Structures are given as structure tokens and as C-alpha cells.
Amino acid sequence: WIARAMLFVTNRRLVEGRQSAAGRAVAFDLSCNEPSSSLFFCRRHGPGQYEELLSPRFFERLRQSPRGQILLYVHGLNCQPEPQIFPAALELQRLCDQLAPNAIEVVPLIWPCDDDFGVVLDYWDDQTSAEISGIVMARMVGKFLDWRDHARELGPCLKHVNLLAHSMGNRLLRAALAKWSADYGAAPALFRSIFMVAADVANECLERGRPGEVIAAATRNLVVYHAADDLALRSSKVANLRNKVVSRRLGHTGPERLELTPINVVA
């Protein structure tokens, strides 16, 4: 798969610092895995080649894209930008193009993960990072809503916004939407479809009255993919049991009681 320019949003710390500037070359500070309170709207030109755009130019690029839909991609735990996240996003773009050419623009949302030895060792640090990053990413949700509905003289943007969250990225998703809902009194009506893949959250979280109900409220369609033989989620279960947290994972079993989830949830 030939490398191509790719838009992305991140709250990872940058070597150049948090003072944003359009057109500056930036690099991830891989020595620091603390979530930044800043959001950076950027473009990847190739491996290790990143340019900060700022949100106005970022959204203008999205508007100019010939692709009619956007798929935000939230990666899971224990992932670093070049070895895992961007190659996965490019492969996802290739598969989307194979199914429907020029239909979907994949945009990764990159949050800070540990890269220690072993998934279980990273689990709790990444869980905390995902929760904090979710609060930061709630601001991104607001920017997407403003762009879609109030895009100055150009009028509203008609592109559909979708989201795919993998593994621990679903915890970030839940935290972002919960923060938005708490601040504005309702879930953001932003997404056409949300895909929860191998979700590392409790399997009852989507039920009415549970913390994940806000995810279903923010989208027209909510699709849960789960697999009983997911070895990574078995490691997650071990990590939770060590800390006296007893709950099966949504990505391992699917919803605990599908009949208690909102009607737009499909597993």
C-alpha cells in the first residue's frame, strides 16, 4: 500500500511544544506518554513527516476531499504512531477504497499509549490515558459539530461522520461523549455510524442507565463486533481481575443483555 497524505488529530505531546502554528513541521515526543490538554490538527505526508494545519485548514481539507464520508479511527492500547497506528489507518483506508472507491476518508485520532514490554503491564496506564484523552477529545467533537452545522459563509457540510473505535479506544470514546453530555445536557447528534471493535469496556455498559448509553445516543447506528477467542481481551480480563474488577468485556462476549440496550444497537 503506497503511503499517502493523511489527516489526523492528536493530543500526544509534540517535540516542538504546545504553541500551535500553521505549517510547522512537528514530531511526536515518544519519550512522554502523558496526555496533553492540547489538540493538534495535522497532516501526515509520509513516515515521520507531519505538518500542523490548525483546525480551520484541517476542516477545509476535509471539505475539499472528494470522499463523501469521514471515518474517525480511534486506536487501542499499546500502540505507537508509525509502527502500528498509521499503517493500520492506511490499511483501513485501502479496504474502504476497495469496497467503495472515493466514498470514505479515514482520519486517525491518536492518543498517548505506553510502549513497555507486555500488554498487561501497559493496561492500567493506557486506561487512565484513554479516560483523560477522552475529556480532551470532547472538544474535537464540538469542532466537528460546528464545522458540520455552522461553517461560516460556506454553509453546513453534508459529509456523514462515522467512527471506528478499537479496544481501549472505546474507553476514550465513552469518556469523550460522557464529557460532552455532562457539559451540554445531551449527547452530540454527530455520527451516522459508530463501530465498537473488540471493545475493552464492561459488557453491560451500553444498557439504559449505564455509562455507555451515551454512545448509542450519539449515533444513528451502533455496531458492536465481538469474538470469544480474542486473546488480547483475555489479557484485559486478567488485568482487571488482578485489580479486583470483575466484569466481562464487551468485545469478548457482546452485550450482556442486548434487549436492555437502545434499539439502534446491533451486535
C-alpha positions as semicolon CSV with decimal commas, in nm:
position;residue;x (nm);y (nm);z (nm)
1;W;0,000;0,000;0,000
2;I;0,160;0,325;-0,119
3;A;0,189;0,594;0,150
4;R;-0,047;0,887;0,104
5;A;-0,112;1,214;0,285
6;M;-0,345;1,154;0,578
7;L;-0,515;1,399;0,812
8;F;-0,503;1,321;1,183
9;V;-0,585;1,470;1,523
10;T;-0,375;1,407;1,833
11;N;-0,333;1,503;2,195
12;R;0,010;1,339;2,214
13;R;0,282;1,579;2,323
14;L;0,495;1,719;2,042
15;V;0,872;1,778;2,045
16;E;0,812;2,137;1,928
17;G;0,585;2,220;2,223
18;R;0,219;2,313;2,254
19;Q;0,231;2,656;2,083
20;S;0,046;2,583;1,760
21;A;0,141;2,734;1,425
22;A;0,002;2,658;1,082
23;G;0,252;2,488;0,855
24;R;0,510;2,398;1,120
25;A;0,679;2,059;1,097
26;V;0,610;1,856;1,410
27;A;0,721;1,528;1,564
28;F;0,571;1,312;1,837
29;D;0,757;1,321;2,169
30;L;0,773;0,944;2,207
31;S;0,957;0,974;2,539
32;C;0,646;1,124;2,702
33;N;0,318;0,935;2,727
34;E;0,128;1,184;2,942
35;P;-0,191;1,311;2,771
36;S;-0,169;1,671;2,661
37;S;-0,458;1,908;2,724
38;S;-0,399;2,049;2,376
39;L;-0,542;1,920;2,049
40;F;-0,330;1,930;1,734
41;F;-0,488;1,912;1,387
42;C;-0,225;1,778;1,150
43;R;-0,140;1,604;0,823
44;R;0,098;1,313;0,768
45;H;0,291;1,333;0,441
46;G;0,485;1,010;0,498
47;P;0,651;0,810;0,776
48;G;0,773;1,058;1,038
49;Q;0,675;1,359;0,824
50;Y;0,400;1,560;0,994
51;E;0,268;1,912;0,941
52;E;0,040;2,104;1,178
53;L;-0,253;2,261;0,992
54;L;-0,467;2,413;1,273
55;S;-0,837;2,333;1,277
56;P;-0,957;2,580;1,005
57;R;-0,720;2,438;0,738
58;F;-0,783;2,084;0,864
59;F;-1,158;2,115;0,815
60;E;-1,114;2,292;0,482
61;R;-0,909;1,994;0,363
62;L;-1,188;1,763;0,472
63;R;-1,445;1,976;0,292
64;Q;-1,239;1,968;-0,029
65;S;-1,198;1,591;-0,016
66;P;-1,386;1,413;-0,297
67;R;-1,487;1,145;-0,047
68;G;-1,842;1,177;0,080
69;Q;-1,799;1,031;0,429
70;I;-1,548;1,055;0,714
71;L;-1,441;0,763;0,931
72;L;-1,265;0,867;1,251
73;Y;-1,037;0,585;1,369
74;V;-0,956;0,557;1,742
75;H;-0,680;0,303;1,804
76;G;-0,642;0,071;2,103
77;L;-0,383;0,031;2,378
78;N;-0,008;-0,024;2,345
79;C;0,009;0,147;2,001
80;Q;0,268;0,391;1,870
81;P;0,218;0,618;1,566
82;E;0,442;0,469;1,298
83;P;0,481;0,102;1,391
84;Q;0,108;0,049;1,445
85;I;-0,139;0,339;1,416
86;F;-0,068;0,491;1,074
87;P;-0,012;0,156;0,898
88;A;-0,344;0,033;1,044
89;A;-0,520;0,353;0,932
90;L;-0,375;0,323;0,582
91;E;-0,485;-0,040;0,561
92;L;-0,832;0,063;0,674
93;Q;-0,833;0,330;0,403
94;R;-0,727;0,070;0,144
95;L;-1,006;-0,164;0,247
96;C;-1,263;0,117;0,237
97;D;-1,145;0,216;-0,111
98;Q;-1,166;-0,146;-0,221
99;L;-1,529;-0,166;-0,110
100;A;-1,637;0,179;-0,232
101;P;-1,382;0,397;-0,415
102;N;-1,380;0,765;-0,313
103;A;-1,652;0,710;-0,052
104;I;-1,472;0,727;0,284
105;E;-1,189;0,939;0,427
106;V;-1,013;0,773;0,724
107;V;-0,888;1,016;0,990
108;P;-0,694;0,870;1,287
109;L;-0,737;1,014;1,636
110;I;-0,405;0,949;1,813
111;W;-0,385;0,941;2,194
112;P;-0,076;0,860;2,406
113;C;-0,007;0,494;2,490
114;D;0,272;0,323;2,681
115;D;0,516;0,104;2,493
116;D;0,655;-0,105;2,778
117;F;0,708;-0,477;2,744
118;G;0,382;-0,671;2,761
119;V;0,021;-0,566;2,712
120;V;-0,084;-0,632;3,072
121;L;0,197;-0,411;3,206
122;D;0,066;-0,118;2,997
123;Y;-0,301;-0,180;3,068
124;W;-0,367;0,050;3,362
125;D;-0,150;0,337;3,235
126;D;-0,328;0,325;2,899
127;Q;-0,668;0,301;3,066
128;T;-0,602;0,625;3,257
129;S;-0,460;0,791;2,945
130;A;-0,770;0,694;2,746
131;E;-1,002;0,842;3,010
132;I;-0,809;1,171;3,025
133;S;-0,773;1,187;2,647
134;G;-1,149;1,136;2,614
135;I;-1,208;1,458;2,806
136;V;-0,971;1,640;2,569
137;M;-1,129;1,481;2,260
138;A;-1,471;1,609;2,369
139;R;-1,351;1,945;2,235
140;M;-1,285;1,782;1,899
141;V;-1,647;1,663;1,893
142;G;-1,754;2,024;1,935
143;K;-1,531;2,137;1,649
144;F;-1,676;1,871;1,419
145;L;-2,030;1,977;1,512
146;D;-1,950;2,343;1,442
147;W;-1,791;2,252;1,110
148;R;-2,085;2,039;1,005
149;D;-2,360;2,280;1,108
150;H;-2,212;2,632;1,114
151;A;-1,935;2,650;0,858
152;R;-1,943;3,028;0,813
153;E;-2,027;3,151;0,462
154;L;-1,986;2,806;0,303
155;G;-2,291;2,668;0,480
156;P;-2,327;2,331;0,653
157;C;-2,116;2,037;0,541
158;L;-2,319;1,738;0,424
159;K;-2,050;1,473;0,473
160;H;-2,152;1,191;0,708
161;V;-1,924;1,143;1,009
162;N;-1,863;0,788;1,134
163;L;-1,629;0,647;1,397
164;L;-1,450;0,317;1,450
165;A;-1,300;0,257;1,796
166;H;-1,077;-0,041;1,868
167;S;-1,004;-0,199;2,206
168;M;-0,917;0,068;2,468
169;G;-1,015;0,338;2,219
170;N;-1,374;0,262;2,316
171;R;-1,299;0,386;2,666
172;L;-1,178;0,713;2,516
173;L;-1,495;0,731;2,306
174;R;-1,717;0,677;2,609
175;A;-1,528;0,939;2,813
176;A;-1,547;1,198;2,532
177;L;-1,922;1,158;2,481
178;A;-1,991;1,148;2,856
179;K;-1,798;1,475;2,898
180;W;-1,992;1,636;2,613
181;S;-2,322;1,513;2,751
182;A;-2,243;1,640;3,100
183;D;-2,146;1,984;2,967
184;Y;-2,439;2,031;2,727
185;G;-2,713;1,816;2,877
186;A;-2,746;1,579;2,582
187;A;-2,536;1,353;2,360
188;P;-2,399;1,518;2,043
189;A;-2,604;1,420;1,737
190;L;-2,293;1,386;1,521
191;F;-2,242;1,032;1,396
192;R;-2,412;0,829;1,125
193;S;-2,249;0,503;1,242
194;I;-2,021;0,404;1,530
195;F;-1,834;0,073;1,521
196;M;-1,711;-0,067;1,854
197;V;-1,448;-0,330;1,769
198;A;-1,301;-0,560;2,040
199;A;-1,427;-0,302;2,290
200;D;-1,239;-0,310;2,620
201;V;-1,531;-0,188;2,830
202;A;-1,776;-0,375;3,052
203;N;-2,024;-0,581;2,853
204;E;-2,324;-0,419;3,020
205;C;-2,208;-0,060;2,960
206;L;-2,449;0,009;2,669
207;E;-2,761;-0,074;2,869
208;R;-3,003;0,206;2,952
209;G;-2,882;0,399;3,254
210;R;-2,523;0,274;3,216
211;P;-2,222;0,498;3,129
212;G;-2,206;0,381;2,767
213;E;-2,568;0,460;2,684
214;V;-2,445;0,799;2,562
215;I;-2,259;0,625;2,277
216;A;-2,583;0,487;2,135
217;A;-2,748;0,828;2,180
218;A;-2,478;0,999;1,970
219;T;-2,523;0,788;1,656
220;R;-2,788;0,659;1,419
221;N;-2,634;0,310;1,411
222;L;-2,415;0,143;1,673
223;V;-2,247;-0,181;1,567
224;V;-2,062;-0,398;1,822
225;Y;-1,810;-0,655;1,694
226;H;-1,709;-0,923;1,946
227;A;-1,517;-1,252;1,940
228;A;-1,498;-1,516;2,212
229;D;-1,144;-1,612;2,104
230;D;-0,998;-1,259;2,133
231;L;-0,671;-1,324;2,318
232;A;-0,598;-0,957;2,386
233;L;-0,927;-0,918;2,572
234;R;-0,842;-1,225;2,777
235;S;-0,531;-1,037;2,889
236;S;-0,756;-0,741;2,970
237;K;-0,972;-0,967;3,186
238;V;-0,662;-1,087;3,374
239;A;-0,554;-0,728;3,436
240;N;-0,899;-0,638;3,569
241;L;-0,915;-0,943;3,796
242;R;-0,577;-0,855;3,945
243;N;-0,727;-0,523;4,048
244;K;-1,046;-0,681;4,185
245;V;-1,261;-0,561;3,894
246;V;-1,496;-0,839;3,789
247;S;-1,665;-0,762;3,459
248;R;-1,662;-0,937;3,124
249;R;-1,553;-0,731;2,822
250;L;-1,797;-0,611;2,556
251;G;-1,559;-0,713;2,278
252;H;-1,533;-1,064;2,420
253;T;-1,898;-1,157;2,482
254;G;-2,102;-0,885;2,313
255;P;-2,371;-0,700;2,511
256;E;-2,463;-0,880;2,833
257;R;-2,836;-0,829;2,768
258;L;-2,896;-0,696;2,417
259;E;-3,266;-0,646;2,493
260;L;-3,174;-0,383;2,753
261;T;-2,969;-0,174;2,510
262;P;-3,115;0,103;2,289
263;I;-3,288;-0,013;1,972
264;N;-3,010;0,114;1,742
265;V;-2,751;-0,128;1,888
266;V;-2,655;-0,425;1,668
267;A;-2,407;-0,694;1,776
